């Protein structure tokens, strides 16, 4: 069982930056960052493995968002720069605990709101 606790969301003006963090209680194979905007389906934003290999960025965030694993064990980050109103959503971290598994542990979500 892995518990994920997110922090760092908030309200920012367009063009601004935010960093969301995810503290995991245990080791995972990979961490995915998802978001869900009102009335829209949840989408994968970025994915990074335990080794630090970044395997995915959503096209609309490439060049603006950076996913990373912190020096502290089991801490993960999503740095979001040049934010746009369309980035407004609840952001979730999700752990893939094994190499062949699905995202089986989820954080509680943190709201990111970008004003125009």
Secondary structure as GFF3:
##gff-version 3
##sequence-region A 1 116
A	DSSP	beta_strand	4	7	.	.	.	ID=ss1
A	DSSP	beta_strand	10	13	.	.	.	ID=ss2
A	DSSP	beta_strand	18	24	.	.	.	ID=ss3
A	DSSP	beta_strand	30	36	.	.	.	ID=ss4
A	DSSP	beta_strand	43	49	.	.	.	ID=ss5
A	DSSP	beta_strand	54	57	.	.	.	ID=ss6
A	DSSP	three_ten_helix	59	61	.	.	.	ID=ss7
A	DSSP	beta_strand	65	69	.	.	.	ID=ss8
A	DSSP	beta_strand	75	80	.	.	.	ID=ss9
A	DSSP	three_ten_helix	85	87	.	.	.	ID=ss10
A	DSSP	beta_strand	89	96	.	.	.	ID=ss11
A	DSSP	beta_strand	103	106	.	.	.	ID=ss12
A	DSSP	beta_strand	110	115	.	.	.	ID=ss13
###
